[in-house]
Amino acid sequence: MVQVIWEFVVRKETLAEFEQAYGPTGSWVRLFEHYPGYCGTELVRDSSNPRRYLTIDSWSTLEERATMLKNGQAEYTRLDRELGVLIESEIEVGVFTSL
C-alpha cells in the first residue's frame, strides 16, 4: 500500500469549496478512480488550525500511481490549476509505503 500525503493551507473564504473538491467525492477522487490501484482518499483538518488540511491518497502500488500521473497528466494539470485558487500553500509531504 502506498500513501501520498499533501498538506494544504486554504484561503479562509474557500473552506467549504476546498472540502468539496478535495473530499471523498470531489474532483480529485473522480480523476483517480478511473485508474486501477486507487484505494481512496482521506481528507483531514487540523484541530488547532482550521485552515490546514492533509489529503491522504492511497494506491496499491507505486507503479499504479505512476501510471495515473502519466496517463492522467492533462486532467491532473487542469485540476491543479483550476483548484489552486482555493489554496494559499500546498506541500507534498511525501510518498509513503507500508512495511
C-alpha positions in Angstrom: 0.0 0.0 0.0 1.2 3.5 -0.9 0.0 6.7 0.7 0.6 10.1 -0.8 0.2 12.9 1.7 -0.3 16.5 0.8 -0.6 19.5 3.2 -2.7 22.5 2.3 -3.4 25.8 3.9 -6.7 27.0 2.5 -8.0 30.5 1.9 -10.5 31.4 4.6 -13.2 32.3 2.2 -12.9 29.0 0.2 -13.0 26.4 3.0 -16.3 24.8 2.0 -15.4 24.7 -1.7 -12.0 23.2 -0.8 -13.6 20.4 1.3 -16.0 19.6 -1.5 -13.2 19.5 -4.2 -10.7 17.6 -2.2 -13.0 15.4 -0.2 -14.2 11.8 -0.7 -16.5 12.6 -3.7 -14.5 15.6 -5.1 -12.8 16.3 -8.3 -9.5 14.6 -7.4 -11.3 11.4 -6.4 -13.3 11.4 -9.6 -10.0 11.6 -11.6 -8.1 9.0 -9.5 -10.9 6.4 -9.5 -10.6 6.0 -13.3 -7.2 4.2 -12.7 -6.5 0.7 -11.4 -4.9 0.6 -8.0 -6.6 3.7 -6.5 -7.8 2.8 -3.0 -9.4 6.0 -1.8 -8.7 9.5 -0.4 -9.0 10.7 3.2 -9.3 14.5 3.9 -8.4 15.6 7.5 -8.4 19.0 9.1 -6.0 20.3 11.8 -7.9 20.7 15.0 -5.8 23.7 16.1 -5.7 25.4 12.6 -9.0 25.0 10.7 -7.4 26.3 7.5 -4.8 23.5 7.5 -5.7 20.1 5.8 -4.0 16.9 4.8 -5.1 14.7 2.0 -4.0 11.0 2.1 -4.4 9.3 -1.3 -4.0 5.5 -1.2 -2.7 3.4 -4.0 -2.0 -0.3 -4.3 1.4 0.2 -5.8 3.9 3.0 -6.8 3.6 1.8 -10.4 -0.2 2.2 -10.5 0.1 5.8 -9.2 2.9 6.5 -11.7 0.6 5.2 -14.5 -2.2 7.6 -13.3 0.3 10.5 -13.3 1.4 9.7 -16.8 -1.9 8.9 -18.4 -3.9 11.5 -16.5 -1.4 14.3 -16.8 -3.6 16.7 -18.7 -6.6 16.4 -16.4 -4.3 16.4 -13.3 -2.7 19.7 -14.5 -6.1 21.2 -15.3 -7.5 20.4 -11.8 -4.3 21.6 -10.1 -4.6 25.0 -11.9 -8.3 25.3 -11.6 -8.4 24.5 -7.8 -5.2 26.3 -7.0 -7.2 29.5 -6.4 -8.7 27.9 -3.2 -5.3 27.4 -1.6 -2.6 29.6 0.0 0.0 26.9 0.1 0.4 23.3 -0.9 3.3 20.9 0.0 3.7 17.3 -0.9 4.7 15.8 2.5 5.8 12.6 0.9 5.0 9.2 -0.7 4.9 6.5 2.0 4.8 2.7 1.6 3.5 0.2 4.1 6.1 -2.1 5.7 
